[in-house]
């Protein structure tokens, strides 16, 4: 039996890279036509073909991903889970998946969406059912202190239903979810890194959220056929309370989001400055924009009452449109033009630049933040003067990471490559030094890369060790499993001059963004604090059945290998709230609780409390049992729920 995949005879002799690019470009005729703003006389290295890393380097670099039994990874990775609506926790460089943190979508393992506590976070309808059961998580970022991750929180978006979830990194759990008003297609997300005014607040207090899709405001069905009234919003959420602070009405839309290290600026790249509803409308402008927000001025305007509200929402909305912000000295926003259809905006760890990737343009645009602030101060006539480089790097640039040594790493979707380029050299080339060789290296990846991030990439502590690349297509990299392919997360060593591909990891679609940080950034607690749970049953003596009319509360505890109640009895038609506390204090001694025929299953960790509420609508005997292996007598760990007719 051969282990080789069959080859399409039509592609033989054509070359993988040429075949992929031909197929991709066939569907992007309009996009290619939009790339007419290429700077002339780009250095040969920028337009050259792939430079493969030496084979010997590949074999040597791969060893770092194979840890010895019992050896711990040196980095954590937090990955968005895509349509699974969760966050994946990985160990790197091994790529081992350690945990999935449910956020927006029910999870049968832990009982997320089944327990009362998780429903309270997720949000419910008046009848107690979940408001939403689907999600699309894209972008994920962590909280900062002094320009580096501080291990307190991470946030992730749900693009489908415009929700933001917060994850506590002491327990690696989702503890709050907020639905953003007045927006659809909430895509880009980034926390601030410090306060723009108060130097004592050197940590994250805000999270910024960009909405892709323009809608009527309010979206109440009255202006559905008046696209000229559709608008997008840029939103600010309080990092601690998770309540809305304010929103900005803008021209065009939002895509990805970035924040400056001094807290003064946030930005979003815009691929639809036309505010078009149909494809051809979105492609009519010569250039799009990177839209900057002056955070201090926005909050001054809100404080001064210079805002309106939309519909039933009470969130302050300030005017960030071009017409209302012509005077730099009072402007809340600034629209810096970039090549048509950009995708991604990222902040360099030297705190100087935002980089917008061109997508349909083969360029990256480097914007100097000090110059943007100069424009806001009235020191520069045109805000486009903040553009210090716009250079060719390859076909289909999407997202950019950094190594802390002055180099940027950008994914090239059409080229199926990562390009390493030097930011200062690119600035010199743009300024007229045509001898400046800004492209440093290229690496083939497999295939069509989207998101990219490196160890501590968008922090002042970027260490240039590892780079992860999220490839949208895996094609022939793994065993075939039918029409639906896994995606391919590839790990790259960037510690040397040349990038070295280390490993492939198949992942279930469709993950997007991720962050990677040293393991000592977080201090996870292995056992819960019993006092964090208001309903905790702190002693087995508190166990019992407590009736208040048709409402019944059942309190019980678990300690391997037994539940505190051998059985409990309720009546048909009772509304039963069952409260369970795991009194085991030993790390990793997790129990489960499953009730047949009642759609109840959840896990409960040491000193954790969970509850479920249900109607006892089926009479009979129902063996509730521990569903997670915990003890040599695990199978005997059960209790009878008796429902009397």
C-alpha positions in Angstrom: 0.0 0.0 0.0 1.4 3.4 -1.0 1.3 6.3 1.5 1.4 8.9 -1.3 -1.6 11.0 -2.2 -2.8 10.9 -5.8 -1.8 13.9 -7.9 -4.1 15.7 -10.3 -2.5 15.3 -13.7 -3.6 18.8 -14.7 -1.4 20.3 -12.1 1.7 18.2 -12.7 4.7 20.4 -13.7 2.8 23.5 -12.7 4.2 23.7 -9.1 2.2 23.9 -5.9 2.7 27.6 -5.3 1.8 28.5 -8.9 -1.3 26.3 -8.8 -2.5 27.8 -5.6 -2.0 31.4 -6.7 -3.6 30.7 -10.1 -6.7 29.4 -8.4 -6.9 32.2 -5.8 -6.2 34.9 -8.3 -9.0 33.7 -10.6 -11.6 34.7 -8.0 -10.0 38.0 -7.3 -10.0 39.8 -10.6 -11.4 43.0 -9.0 -8.9 42.7 -6.2 -5.9 42.4 -8.5 -7.1 45.4 -10.4 -7.1 47.3 -7.1 -3.4 46.8 -6.7 -2.4 49.6 -9.0 -0.9 51.7 -6.2 2.3 49.6 -6.0 5.3 51.7 -5.4 7.7 51.6 -8.3 11.2 50.2 -8.1 10.6 47.9 -5.1 13.8 45.9 -4.3 14.1 42.6 -6.0 13.9 40.7 -2.8 10.4 42.0 -2.2 9.1 40.5 -5.4 11.2 37.3 -5.5 9.9 33.8 -5.2 9.9 31.7 -2.1 13.2 31.1 -0.3 12.9 27.8 1.5 14.7 27.3 4.8 17.5 24.7 4.6 16.3 21.1 5.2 18.8 20.5 7.9 17.6 23.5 9.8 14.0 22.1 9.6 15.0 18.7 11.1 17.0 20.3 13.8 14.4 22.9 14.8 11.6 20.3 15.0 13.1 18.7 18.1 12.1 21.5 20.3 8.4 20.7 19.9 8.9 17.1 21.2 9.1 17.5 25.0 10.2 14.7 27.3 7.5 12.9 29.3 6.5 15.2 32.2 8.3 18.2 30.8 6.3 21.4 30.8 5.9 23.9 27.9 7.5 27.3 28.3 4.6 29.3 26.9 0.9 29.4 27.0 -1.2 30.0 23.9 -4.8 31.3 23.9 -6.6 30.5 20.6 -10.0 31.6 19.5 -12.2 28.6 18.8 -14.1 29.9 15.8 -17.6 28.4 15.5 -17.1 26.3 18.6 -17.6 29.6 20.5 -14.8 28.8 22.9 -11.2 29.5 23.6 -8.5 26.9 23.3 -5.5 26.8 25.7 -2.3 25.3 24.3 1.1 24.6 25.6 4.0 25.8 23.3 6.2 24.8 21.7 4.6 21.4 21.9 1.3 22.5 20.6 -0.6 20.3 23.0 -4.1 21.3 23.8 -4.6 21.7 27.5 -8.1 23.0 27.9 -11.1 24.4 26.1 -12.8 27.4 27.8 -16.5 27.5 26.8 -17.8 31.0 26.3 -20.6 31.7 23.9 -21.9 28.2 23.0 -23.1 25.3 25.3 -20.5 22.8 26.3 -21.7 19.3 27.3 -18.5 18.4 29.1 -18.5 21.0 31.8 -22.3 21.8 31.6 -21.8 25.3 30.2 -25.3 26.4 29.2 -26.9 23.8 31.5 -26.0 25.1 34.9 -27.6 28.2 36.4 -24.3 29.9 36.9 -23.3 29.5 33.2 -26.7 30.6 32.0 -26.4 33.8 34.0 -23.2 34.6 32.1 -24.4 33.5 28.7 -27.8 35.3 28.9 -31.3 33.8 28.7 -34.7 34.6 27.3 -37.7 35.2 29.6 -38.5 31.4 29.6 -35.0 30.6 30.9 -33.6 29.2 27.6 -30.4 30.5 26.2 -30.6 33.6 24.1 -28.1 32.3 21.6 -26.6 28.9 20.9 -24.2 29.7 18.1 -21.1 32.0 17.9 -18.1 32.9 15.8 -15.1 33.8 17.9 -12.3 35.6 16.0 -10.0 37.8 17.9 -8.6 37.3 21.4 -6.3 39.5 23.4 -5.0 39.8 27.0 -4.9 42.5 29.6 -1.8 44.7 30.0 0.3 46.3 32.7 3.4 48.4 31.8 3.1 47.4 28.2 3.2 43.6 28.8 0.6 41.0 29.5 -0.3 40.9 33.2 -2.2 37.6 33.4 -5.5 39.0 34.7 -7.9 38.7 31.8 -8.4 37.8 28.2 -11.2 38.9 25.9 -12.7 37.3 22.8 -15.4 38.4 20.4 -18.5 36.7 19.0 -18.9 38.1 15.5 -22.3 36.6 14.8 -24.2 38.0 17.8 -21.9 41.0 18.7 -20.9 39.8 22.1 -17.6 40.1 24.0 -16.6 37.5 26.6 -14.0 38.0 29.4 -11.9 35.1 30.7 -10.4 35.1 34.2 -6.9 33.7 33.9 -6.7 32.7 37.5 -9.2 29.9 36.9 -9.2 29.9 33.0 -13.0 30.4 33.0 -15.4 32.8 31.2 -17.0 35.0 33.9 -18.8 37.8 32.0 -20.4 38.3 28.6 -21.7 41.6 27.2 -23.8 42.1 24.1 -22.9 45.3 22.3 -25.9 47.5 21.3 -26.3 49.3 17.9 -23.9 47.1 16.0 -23.6 43.9 13.9 -20.5 42.0 12.8 -18.4 42.9 15.8 -15.0 41.8 14.6 -11.9 43.6 15.9 -11.0 43.7 19.6 -8.1 45.1 21.6 -7.6 46.3 25.2 -6.0 49.5 26.0 -2.5 49.3 27.5 -2.8 52.2 30.0 -4.9 55.3 30.6 -4.4 58.2 28.2 -4.4 60.9 31.0 -3.6 59.4 34.4 -0.1 58.0 34.5 -0.9 56.0 37.7 -3.2 53.8 35.7 -0.6 51.8 33.9 -2.8 48.8 33.1 -5.9 47.9 31.0 -9.2 49.5 31.9 -10.9 49.6 28.5 -11.5 47.1 25.7 -12.2 48.5 22.2 -14.5 46.8 19.7 -15.0 47.4 16.0 -18.2 46.6 14.1 -17.9 45.5 10.4 -21.5 45.8 9.2 -23.4 49.0 8.9 -27.1 49.0 10.0 -29.9 51.5 10.3 -29.8 53.3 13.7 -32.0 52.4 15.4 -32.4 49.0 13.6 -36.1 48.8 14.0 -37.2 48.0 10.5 -38.0 51.6 9.4 -35.0 52.4 7.3 -34.1 49.0 5.9 -34.3 50.3 2.3 -32.3 53.5 2.9 -28.7 52.3 2.9 -27.5 55.9 3.1 -28.7 55.8 6.7 -26.7 52.7 7.6 -23.8 53.3 10.0 -21.1 51.4 11.9 -19.9 52.0 15.4 -16.7 51.8 17.3 -17.3 50.7 21.0 -15.6 50.9 24.3 -16.3 48.4 27.1 -15.1 48.8 30.7 -12.5 46.1 31.4 -13.7 45.5 35.0 -17.5 45.9 34.9 -17.9 44.8 31.3 -20.4 47.6 30.8 -20.5 49.8 27.8 -18.7 53.1 28.2 -19.3 54.8 24.9 -19.6 54.4 21.2 -18.4 56.4 18.2 -20.5 56.9 15.0 -18.2 56.7 12.0 -18.0 56.9 8.3 -17.2 53.5 6.7 -16.7 50.3 8.8 -14.4 48.7 11.3 -12.3 45.6 10.7 -9.4 44.9 13.1 -8.3 47.0 16.1 -5.0 48.2 17.7 -4.1 50.4 20.6 -1.0 52.5 21.4 1.2 51.9 24.4 0.6 55.4 25.8 -3.2 54.8 25.9 -3.8 57.9 23.7 -4.8 56.2 20.5 -6.9 53.3 19.2 -7.4 52.5 15.6 -9.3 50.2 13.2 -8.5 49.5 9.6 -11.4 50.1 7.2 -12.1 48.1 4.0 -15.4 49.8 3.2 -15.0 53.6 3.5 -17.8 53.9 0.9 -20.2 52.3 3.4 -21.3 50.2 0.5 -24.1 47.6 0.8 -23.2 45.6 -2.3 -19.8 44.3 -3.4 -19.3 46.8 -6.2 -20.2 49.7 -3.9 -17.5 48.6 -1.5 -14.8 48.6 -4.2 -15.4 52.0 -5.7 -13.0 54.2 -3.7 -9.3 54.5 -4.7 -8.1 54.0 -1.1 -9.5 52.9 2.2 -8.4 54.0 5.7 -6.9 53.4 9.0 -9.2 55.2 11.4 -7.7 56.7 14.6 -9.6 57.5 17.8 -8.4 60.2 20.3 -9.4 58.4 23.5 -9.0 61.4 25.9 -11.0 63.7 23.7 -13.8 61.2 23.2 -14.2 60.8 26.9 -14.1 64.5 27.5 -16.9 64.9 25.0 -18.9 62.2 26.8 -18.3 63.9 30.1 -19.4 67.2 28.7 -22.6 65.7 27.4 -21.7 66.1 23.7 -23.4 62.8 22.7 -26.7 61.3 21.7 -28.2 57.9 22.3 -29.8 55.4 19.8 -33.2 53.8 20.3 -33.6 52.2 23.7 -29.8 52.1 24.3 -28.5 54.4 27.0 -24.9 54.2 25.7 -23.4 57.6 24.9 -22.7 57.9 21.1 -20.3 60.7 19.9 -19.9 61.8 16.3 -16.7 60.5 14.7 -17.6 61.2 11.1 -15.3 63.1 8.7 -17.6 66.1 8.4 -17.7 66.6 12.2 -13.9 66.2 12.7 -12.3 68.5 10.1 -10.5 70.7 12.7 -7.5 68.7 14.0 -7.5 70.6 17.3 -11.0 69.5 18.3 -11.2 66.3 16.2 -12.1 63.0 17.9 -11.1 60.9 14.9 -8.5 60.9 12.1 -8.8 59.0 8.8 -5.4 58.0 7.5 -5.7 56.7 3.9 -4.3 53.2 3.1 -4.4 51.1 -0.1 -7.7 49.6 -1.0 -9.1 46.7 1.1 -6.7 46.4 4.0 -6.8 43.6 6.5 -5.2 43.9 9.9 -3.6 46.6 11.9 -0.9 45.8 14.5 1.2 47.8 17.0 4.9 47.4 16.9 6.6 46.6 20.3 8.9 49.7 20.0 5.7 51.7 20.6 6.3 53.8 17.4 4.1 52.4 14.6 0.8 50.8 13.5 1.1 48.6 10.5 -1.8 48.0 8.1 -1.6 45.1 5.8 -2.8 45.6 2.2 -4.7 42.4 1.4 -5.6 43.3 -2.2 -2.6 45.6 -2.4 0.8 43.8 -2.1 1.9 46.4 0.4 2.2 47.2 4.1 1.6 50.7 5.3 3.6 52.0 8.3 2.0 54.8 10.3 4.0 56.7 12.9 1.9 57.4 15.9 3.8 60.5 17.0 2.9 62.1 13.7 -0.8 61.2 14.2 -0.7 62.9 17.6 1.0 65.9 15.9 -2.0 66.1 13.5 -4.4 66.1 16.5 -2.3 69.0 18.0 -2.5 71.0 14.8 1.2 70.6 14.0 0.7 68.8 10.7 -1.5 69.9 7.8 -2.5 66.4 6.4 -2.9 63.3 8.6 -1.6 61.2 5.7 1.8 62.7 6.6 1.9 60.1 9.3 2.5 57.5 6.7 6.3 56.8 6.8 6.3 53.7 4.6 4.2 51.9 2.1 6.2 49.1 0.6 5.6 45.9 -1.4 6.0 42.7 0.6 4.1 40.1 -1.4 0.6 39.0 -2.5 -2.3 39.1 -0.1 -0.7 40.5 3.1 -3.1 40.1 6.0 -1.7 40.2 9.6 1.6 41.1 11.2 3.6 40.0 14.2 6.9 41.2 15.6 10.1 39.8 17.2 11.2 42.8 19.3 14.4 43.2 17.1 12.8 45.6 14.6 11.4 42.9 12.3 7.8 42.4 11.2 6.4 39.1 10.0 3.4 39.3 7.7 1.2 36.5 6.3 0.8 36.5 2.5 -2.5 34.7 1.8 -2.0 34.4 -2.0 1.7 33.6 -1.8 1.2 31.0 1.0 4.1 32.5 2.7 5.3 34.5 5.8 7.5 37.4 4.9 10.0 38.8 7.4 10.8 42.4 6.8 12.6 45.1 8.7 10.5 48.1 9.6 13.2 50.8 9.7 14.7 49.6 6.4 11.2 49.8 4.8 11.0 53.4 6.1 14.3 54.2 4.5 13.3 52.7 1.2 10.1 54.6 1.2 12.0 57.8 1.9 14.1 57.3 -1.2 16.9 54.9 -0.3 16.4 52.3 -3.0 19.4 50.3 -1.7 17.6 49.6 1.6 16.8 45.9 1.5 13.9 45.6 3.8 12.8 42.0 3.0 14.9 39.7 5.2 13.4 36.2 4.6 10.4 34.3 3.2 9.0 31.0 4.4 6.5 28.8 2.6 3.6 27.8 4.8 0.8 25.3 4.2 -1.5 26.8 3.0 -3.1 30.3 2.6 -2.1 31.8 6.0 -4.4 34.2 7.8 -3.6 35.1 11.4 -0.1 35.2 12.8 1.4 36.0 16.2 4.7 35.6 18.0 5.7 35.2 21.6 4.7 38.4 23.3 4.5 40.0 19.9 2.4 43.1 20.6 4.0 43.9 23.9 7.2 45.7 25.0 8.5 42.2 26.0 8.4 40.7 22.5 11.2 38.0 22.6 11.4 36.8 19.1 11.4 33.1 20.0 8.4 31.4 18.3 5.8 32.4 15.7 2.5 30.6 15.1 0.8 30.8 11.7 -2.9 30.0 11.2 -3.3 28.4 7.8 -6.8 28.3 6.4 -6.2 25.2 4.2 -4.4 22.1 5.1 -5.0 20.2 1.8 -2.4 17.3 1.8 -0.7 17.9 5.1 -2.7 15.3 7.1 -4.6 12.0 6.7 -7.8 12.6 4.7 -11.0 12.5 6.7 -13.6 13.3 4.1 -14.6 16.6 2.5 -14.2 18.8 5.6 -10.5 19.3 6.2 -8.9 20.5 9.4 -7.0 23.8 9.4 -3.3 23.8 9.9 -1.6 25.7 12.8 2.1 25.9 12.0 4.9 26.7 14.5 8.0 28.6 13.3 11.3 29.2 15.1 12.2 32.9 14.6 15.1 33.1 17.0 17.7 33.2 14.1 18.1 35.1 10.9 16.1 32.5 9.0 12.6 31.3 9.8 12.5 27.6 10.5 9.2 25.6 10.2 9.0 23.4 13.2 5.6 21.6 13.3 2.1 21.2 11.8 -0.9 21.0 14.1 -4.4 20.0 12.7 -7.2 22.0 14.3 -10.9 21.9 13.9 -12.2 24.9 12.0 -12.4 27.7 12.2 -10.0 29.3 14.6 -8.7 32.8 14.0 -6.5 35.0 16.3 -4.3 34.0 19.3 -1.7 35.2 21.7 1.4 33.5 23.1 2.9 34.4 26.5 5.5 33.0 28.9 4.1 30.6 31.5 5.1 32.6 34.5 2.7 35.4 33.4 -0.2 33.6 34.8 -0.6 31.9 38.3 -3.5 29.5 37.8 -5.3 28.3 40.9 -5.7 24.5 41.0 -8.5 24.5 43.6 -11.4 26.9 43.8 -12.1 29.2 46.8 -15.2 27.9 48.5 -16.2 31.4 49.5 -16.5 32.6 45.9 -19.8 30.7 45.6 -22.8 32.2 47.4 -24.8 28.9 47.2 -22.0 26.7 48.5 -23.0 23.8 50.6 -20.0 24.0 53.0 -20.8 21.0 55.2 -22.4 17.7 54.5 -24.8 18.5 57.4 -26.4 21.2 55.2 -27.5 18.6 52.7 -31.2 17.9 52.3 -34.5 18.6 50.5 -36.2 21.9 51.2 -39.7 22.6 49.9 -41.5 25.9 49.4 -44.7 25.0 47.7 -44.0 23.6 44.3 -40.4 24.9 44.4 -37.9 22.4 45.8 -34.2 23.0 46.6 -31.9 19.9 46.9 -28.6 20.6 48.5 -25.8 18.0 48.4 -22.1 17.6 48.4 -19.6 15.3 46.7 -16.6 13.7 48.3 -15.0 10.7 46.6 -16.5 8.2 46.3 -20.0 9.4 47.5 -22.6 12.0 47.3 -23.9 13.3 50.7 -27.5 12.1 49.9 -28.1 8.5 49.0 -31.4 9.4 47.5 -33.8 12.4 47.4 -37.4 12.5 46.6 -39.5 15.2 44.7 -42.9 15.2 43.2 -44.0 15.3 39.6 -44.4 19.0 38.5 -42.0 20.4 41.1 -39.5 23.0 40.0 -36.3 21.6 41.4 -33.1 23.5 42.0 -30.2 21.2 42.7 -27.1 22.7 44.3 -23.9 20.6 44.4 -20.6 21.5 46.1 -17.5 19.4 45.6 -15.9 19.3 49.1 -12.8 17.5 47.8 -9.8 19.8 48.3 -7.3 17.7 46.3 -6.0 19.1 43.0 -7.5 17.3 40.0 -10.2 15.5 41.9 -13.1 16.5 39.7 -16.5 15.0 39.8 -19.4 14.9 37.3 -23.1 14.9 37.9 -25.5 13.4 35.3 -29.2 12.8 35.6 -30.7 10.4 33.0 -33.7 11.6 30.9 -33.4 15.1 32.3 -30.7 16.4 30.0 -28.4 17.3 33.0 -24.6 16.8 32.9 -21.9 18.9 34.3 -18.4 18.6 35.9 -17.6 20.1 39.3 -14.0 20.9 40.3 -12.5 20.9 43.8 -14.4 23.3 46.1 -16.6 24.5 43.2 -20.4 24.9 43.5 -22.8 24.5 40.6 -26.6 24.4 40.4 -29.3 23.4 37.9 -33.0 24.1 37.8 -35.5 21.9 36.0 -39.1 20.7 36.1 -39.5 17.1 37.5 -41.9 16.2 34.7 -41.2 12.5 34.5 -42.1 10.2 37.4 -39.9 7.3 38.3 -36.4 6.4 39.6 -33.4 8.2 38.0 -29.9 7.3 39.0 -27.8 10.4 39.2 -24.2 9.4 39.0 -20.7 10.8 38.9 -19.8 11.1 35.3 -16.1 11.9 35.7 -13.7 9.2 36.9 -12.6 10.1 40.4 -11.9 7.1 42.5 -11.5 3.3 42.6 -15.2 3.2 43.6 -16.2 5.7 40.9 -18.9 3.5 39.5 -20.5 3.2 42.9 -20.7 7.0 43.3 -24.4 7.7 42.6 -27.7 8.7 44.2 -31.3 8.0 43.4 -33.6 10.8 42.3 -37.1 9.6 43.0 -39.9 11.5 41.3 -43.3 10.6 42.8 -46.3 10.6 40.4 
